[in-house]
Amino acid sequence: MFKKVFNMDYLKTQFDDVIVSDEPYKGEVRYFYTRDSSVSGKHNWDIFTMNSDLKIHYDHRYGLPNKFSFTPDRISIQGDFDIFSDYVKSQYRKLPTDYACLSYRGKNMTDSSSVINHYLDSFNKIVSENNLTYVCGTSSILKNKLMGPKVYFNEMYINEEDFLPNVYDDEKLKQLVLLCLDMLHLKDSEKIYHYTYFNQISYFLFIPFINKVPIETISLDFTLGK
């Protein structure tokens, strides 16, 4: 599934090797960072390197996510960030007009009607002030509440945790492609309103970030949605 979604030719221009495996890495390269686990091959992705200078990007208080990608001294990316496969890009259709994006991320990507109702006036204000608003993310509650002629979204519903079991089928592939298409719609938007509990840009916004799309981060009340 990884090779179906991602552009392996591009990745191999950025890394010496790309290994798709659920097993811990046992090669000679000293690992630098393992994502959300002390053991490699357990969660999402890992980075292995012999370059100790990469440690300047590592923040031990928070870990690699965000700090690695969004600090001023982050590793620069030259040229197009052509990470998605032709299979994904062939399914992407640009919207016919300029639009804003509303990015909502609940706790652990879960849906909560109480949180959405609390910020509903804020969401509606964004919709009313833009010709078109693309609503990205997995919240079916939010999409249903904002549904209308000035709102566009895809039918992605799968939660982050649903991808963790290493069992994949056609439905998961479909949902993963929709997630990738969300990221491409974010990249092509005029502005992103990012609602998050974490008060920082997530990796989900990495592509629009490096394409210099304006991103306004709105911090959600952490006491809501318990």
C-alpha positions as CSV (number, residue, x, y, z in Angstrom):
1,M,0.0,0.0,0.0
2,F,2.9,2.4,0.7
3,K,4.2,2.1,-2.8
4,K,0.7,2.5,-4.2
5,V,0.3,5.9,-2.5
6,F,3.8,7.4,-2.4
7,N,6.2,8.3,-5.2
8,M,9.1,5.9,-4.5
9,D,11.2,7.4,-7.3
10,Y,11.0,10.8,-5.6
11,L,11.7,9.4,-2.1
12,K,14.9,7.7,-3.4
13,T,16.2,11.1,-4.6
14,Q,15.9,12.3,-1.0
15,F,17.1,9.2,0.9
16,D,19.8,6.6,0.2
17,D,17.2,3.9,0.8
18,V,13.5,3.5,1.6
19,I,12.5,0.4,3.5
20,V,8.8,-0.6,3.9
21,S,8.7,-3.1,6.8
22,D,7.0,-3.8,10.1
23,E,10.2,-5.3,11.5
24,P,12.8,-3.3,13.6
25,Y,15.7,-2.1,11.6
26,K,18.8,-4.2,12.1
27,G,21.3,-2.5,9.6
28,E,24.5,-0.7,10.2
29,V,23.1,2.9,10.1
30,R,22.7,4.4,13.6
31,Y,19.1,5.4,14.0
32,F,18.3,9.0,14.9
33,Y,14.6,9.0,15.6
34,T,11.8,6.4,16.0
35,R,8.3,7.8,15.7
36,D,6.3,7.4,18.9
37,S,8.1,4.3,20.0
38,S,11.5,3.3,21.3
39,V,11.6,0.4,18.8
40,S,11.9,1.0,15.1
41,G,9.2,-0.4,12.7
42,K,6.4,0.1,15.2
43,H,4.7,3.3,14.4
44,N,4.3,5.4,11.1
45,W,7.9,6.0,10.2
46,D,11.5,6.2,11.4
47,I,14.6,8.1,10.3
48,F,18.1,6.6,10.3
49,T,21.2,8.5,9.6
50,M,25.0,8.7,10.2
51,N,24.8,12.5,10.2
52,S,25.0,13.7,13.8
53,D,24.4,17.3,12.7
54,L,20.7,16.4,12.4
55,K,20.4,16.4,16.2
56,I,20.2,20.2,16.1
57,H,16.7,19.8,14.9
58,Y,15.7,17.5,17.7
59,D,13.9,18.9,20.7
60,H,13.9,16.4,23.6
61,R,11.0,18.2,25.3
62,Y,8.5,17.5,22.5
63,G,10.2,15.0,20.2
64,L,10.8,15.3,16.5
65,P,7.3,16.1,15.1
66,N,6.7,19.8,14.3
67,K,10.0,20.9,15.8
68,F,11.9,19.0,13.1
69,S,9.8,20.4,10.2
70,F,8.7,23.9,11.2
71,T,11.6,25.6,13.0
72,P,13.5,28.3,11.1
73,D,16.6,26.0,10.9
74,R,14.7,23.1,9.6
75,I,16.0,21.0,6.7
76,S,15.1,22.8,3.5
77,I,13.3,21.0,0.6
78,Q,14.5,22.1,-2.8
79,G,12.1,21.8,-5.8
80,D,8.7,20.3,-5.8
81,F,7.8,18.0,-2.8
82,D,6.6,15.3,-5.2
83,I,5.7,12.8,-2.5
84,F,2.5,11.3,-3.9
85,S,2.2,8.6,-6.5
86,D,0.6,9.0,-10.0
87,Y,-2.2,6.8,-8.6
88,V,-3.0,9.5,-6.0
89,K,-2.5,12.5,-8.3
90,S,-4.7,11.1,-11.0
91,Q,-7.6,11.3,-8.6
92,Y,-7.1,14.9,-7.6
93,R,-9.3,17.5,-9.1
94,K,-8.6,21.2,-8.4
95,L,-11.6,23.2,-7.3
96,P,-12.9,25.7,-9.9
97,T,-12.6,28.8,-7.7
98,D,-10.4,30.3,-5.0
99,Y,-11.2,28.8,-1.6
100,A,-10.3,28.8,2.1
101,C,-9.7,25.6,4.1
102,L,-11.1,24.7,7.5
103,S,-8.8,22.1,9.2
104,Y,-10.3,20.6,12.4
105,R,-8.3,18.1,14.4
106,G,-10.0,16.7,17.5
107,K,-8.2,14.8,20.2
108,N,-6.6,11.8,18.6
109,M,-8.6,12.7,15.4
110,T,-11.9,11.7,17.1
111,D,-15.3,13.4,16.6
112,S,-17.0,15.4,19.3
113,S,-20.3,17.1,18.9
114,S,-19.8,19.2,22.1
115,V,-16.6,20.7,20.8
116,I,-17.9,21.4,17.4
117,N,-21.1,23.0,18.8
118,H,-18.9,25.2,21.0
119,Y,-17.0,26.6,18.0
120,L,-19.8,26.4,15.4
121,D,-20.3,30.2,15.2
122,S,-16.5,30.5,14.4
123,F,-16.8,27.8,11.7
124,N,-19.9,29.5,10.2
125,K,-18.1,32.8,10.2
126,I,-15.3,31.4,8.0
127,V,-17.9,29.9,5.6
128,S,-19.8,33.2,5.3
129,E,-16.6,35.2,4.7
130,N,-15.3,33.1,1.8
131,N,-16.7,32.2,-1.6
132,L,-16.0,28.5,-1.0
133,T,-14.7,26.7,2.1
134,Y,-13.1,23.2,1.9
135,V,-13.6,21.3,5.1
136,C,-10.8,18.7,5.6
137,G,-10.4,16.0,8.2
138,T,-12.4,13.1,9.4
139,S,-15.2,14.8,11.3
140,S,-18.5,13.8,9.8
141,I,-20.3,15.8,12.5
142,L,-18.6,19.0,11.4
143,K,-19.1,18.3,7.7
144,N,-22.8,17.6,8.1
145,K,-23.3,20.8,10.2
146,L,-21.6,23.0,7.6
147,M,-23.0,21.3,4.5
148,G,-24.2,23.9,2.0
149,P,-23.6,25.5,-1.4
150,K,-20.4,27.3,-0.1
151,V,-18.9,24.2,1.4
152,Y,-17.0,21.3,-0.2
153,F,-15.5,18.2,1.4
154,N,-14.7,14.6,0.6
155,E,-16.1,11.5,2.3
156,M,-13.1,10.6,4.4
157,Y,-14.1,9.3,7.8
158,I,-11.4,6.9,9.0
159,N,-9.6,7.9,12.2
160,E,-5.8,7.9,12.7
161,E,-6.0,4.9,15.0
162,D,-7.7,2.8,12.3
163,F,-4.5,2.8,10.3
164,L,-2.4,1.4,13.1
165,P,-3.2,-2.3,12.7
166,N,-1.1,-3.6,9.9
167,V,-4.0,-5.1,8.0
168,Y,-4.9,-3.3,4.8
169,D,-7.7,-3.7,2.3
170,D,-9.3,-1.8,-0.6
171,E,-11.4,0.3,1.8
172,K,-8.4,1.5,3.8
173,L,-6.6,2.3,0.5
174,K,-9.6,4.4,-0.6
175,Q,-9.6,6.3,2.7
176,L,-5.9,6.8,2.7
177,V,-6.1,8.3,-0.8
178,L,-8.8,10.7,0.4
179,L,-6.5,11.8,3.2
180,C,-3.8,12.5,0.6
181,L,-6.3,14.4,-1.5
182,D,-7.2,16.5,1.5
183,M,-3.5,17.5,1.8
184,L,-3.5,18.5,-1.9
185,H,-6.6,20.6,-1.4
186,L,-4.9,22.3,1.5
187,K,-1.9,23.1,-0.7
188,D,-4.0,24.8,-3.3
189,S,-6.1,26.9,-0.9
190,E,-5.9,30.7,-0.3
191,K,-5.7,30.3,3.5
192,I,-6.0,27.6,6.1
193,Y,-7.9,28.0,9.5
194,H,-6.3,25.2,11.6
195,Y,-8.3,24.3,14.8
196,T,-6.2,22.2,17.1
197,Y,-5.7,21.2,20.7
198,F,-1.9,21.2,20.2
199,N,-1.3,24.9,19.5
200,Q,1.0,24.0,16.6
201,I,1.0,23.1,13.0
202,S,0.7,19.3,12.4
203,Y,2.5,17.2,9.8
204,F,-0.8,17.1,7.9
205,L,-0.2,20.7,7.0
206,F,3.4,20.2,5.9
207,I,2.8,20.5,2.2
208,P,0.8,23.8,2.3
209,F,3.4,25.1,4.8
210,I,6.3,24.7,2.5
211,N,4.2,26.1,-0.3
212,K,3.7,29.2,1.8
213,V,0.0,29.0,2.2
214,P,-1.1,31.3,5.1
215,I,-2.1,29.3,8.1
216,E,-4.0,30.7,11.1
217,T,-3.9,28.4,14.1
218,I,-6.8,28.5,16.5
219,S,-6.3,26.7,19.8
220,L,-9.2,24.6,21.0
221,D,-10.2,24.6,24.7
222,F,-8.5,21.5,26.1
223,T,-11.1,21.0,28.7
224,L,-13.8,20.4,26.0
225,G,-14.5,17.0,24.5
226,K,-13.4,14.9,27.5
